[in-house]
Every structure is written in C-alpha cells, then in structure tokens.
C-alpha cells in the first residue's frame, strides 16, 4: 500500500436525514442524490488545529455556566501568557 497517510481511503455517504449510509472507495463528489453529503475516512486520525482563543470563548459562552467558565478561561489565558514570558 503506497497511500499517503493524509489521504482518505474511503468516504462515508450520509443521506438527507443525516444517517450514515454506505462506504465508497472513490470520492463520491458530484455523484450523490440531492441532500446527501459525505465525509472522508482515514486510516490514521487527522491532526486537528488547536482552537483559537475566540473559538474557545464562543464555545464557553454557549452554556448556562458560560460567564463563570469564561472568567476562569481568561485567567488561565493570562497565566499562560505570564508563564511563556518567564521561560
């Protein structure tokens, strides 16, 4: 197998109701019924980019404890900045 690790090995089709439906071994782009989508499948987990400060703040602010969590997040963010400056 000479596949690149970062290339999908298959694609999962998702029907119009959001249910996973079938596995395709060729990219189904442009070949699916209206309302259907797909997601790539990999042999190894894909590297995720770290969340930005803004993304974390938006997520934290979406629940009932958001203000309290956001306060502690900002505290941790400030403490991390101080640590980086001192090392």
C-alpha positions as CSV (number, residue, x, y, z in Angstrom):
1,X,0.0,0.0,0.0
2,X,1.6,3.2,-1.1
3,X,-1.2,5.6,0.0
4,X,-0.3,8.8,1.6
5,X,-1.4,8.8,5.3
6,X,-3.2,12.1,5.0
7,X,-5.4,11.0,2.0
8,X,-8.8,9.4,2.7
9,X,-9.0,5.7,2.0
10,X,-12.8,5.8,1.6
11,X,-15.8,8.1,2.0
12,X,-18.9,7.6,4.2
13,X,-22.1,8.8,2.5
14,X,-24.7,10.5,4.6
15,X,-28.3,10.5,3.5
16,X,-30.7,13.5,3.5
17,X,-31.8,12.6,7.0
18,X,-28.3,12.7,8.4
19,X,-27.9,8.9,8.7
20,X,-24.6,7.2,7.6
21,X,-25.5,5.1,4.6
22,X,-22.7,3.5,2.7
23,X,-18.9,3.3,2.1
24,X,-17.5,4.4,-1.2
25,X,-13.9,3.7,-2.2
26,X,-13.9,6.5,-4.8
27,X,-14.7,10.1,-4.0
28,X,-18.5,10.5,-4.4
29,X,-18.4,14.2,-5.0
30,X,-20.9,15.2,-7.7
31,X,-22.4,11.7,-7.7
32,X,-24.8,11.8,-4.8
33,X,-28.5,12.4,-4.7
34,X,-29.8,15.8,-3.7
35,X,-29.4,16.5,0.0
36,X,-26.8,13.8,0.5
37,X,-23.3,14.5,1.7
38,X,-20.2,12.5,2.5
39,X,-17.2,12.6,4.9
40,X,-13.7,11.2,4.2
41,X,-12.4,8.3,6.2
42,X,-8.8,7.9,7.1
43,X,-6.5,5.1,8.3
44,X,-5.0,7.3,10.9
45,X,-6.6,10.2,13.0
46,X,-6.2,13.5,11.3
47,X,-4.2,16.2,13.0
48,X,-6.5,18.9,14.4
49,X,-5.6,22.6,14.5
50,X,-5.8,24.0,18.1
51,X,-8.9,26.1,18.8
52,X,-8.3,29.8,18.7
53,X,-9.0,32.0,21.8
54,X,-12.1,33.3,20.0
55,X,-13.4,29.8,19.3
56,X,-12.9,28.7,22.9
57,X,-14.6,31.9,24.2
58,X,-17.6,31.4,21.9
59,X,-17.9,27.7,23.0
60,X,-17.6,28.5,26.7
61,X,-20.2,31.3,26.4
62,X,-22.9,28.9,25.0
63,X,-23.8,27.1,28.2
64,X,-25.5,28.1,31.4
65,X,-22.2,28.4,33.3
66,X,-20.6,30.4,30.4
67,X,-19.8,33.6,32.3
68,X,-18.1,31.7,35.1
69,X,-16.2,29.4,32.8
70,X,-15.1,32.4,30.6
71,X,-13.7,34.1,33.7
72,X,-11.6,31.1,34.5
73,X,-10.6,30.7,30.9
74,X,-9.4,34.3,30.7
75,X,-7.5,33.7,34.0
76,X,-5.8,30.7,32.5
77,X,-5.0,32.5,29.3
78,X,-3.4,35.3,31.3
79,X,-1.4,32.9,33.5
80,X,-0.2,31.0,30.4
81,X,1.0,34.3,28.8
82,X,2.9,35.1,32.0
83,X,4.5,31.6,32.0
84,X,5.6,31.9,28.4
85,X,7.2,35.3,29.1
86,X,9.1,33.9,32.1
87,X,10.5,30.9,30.2
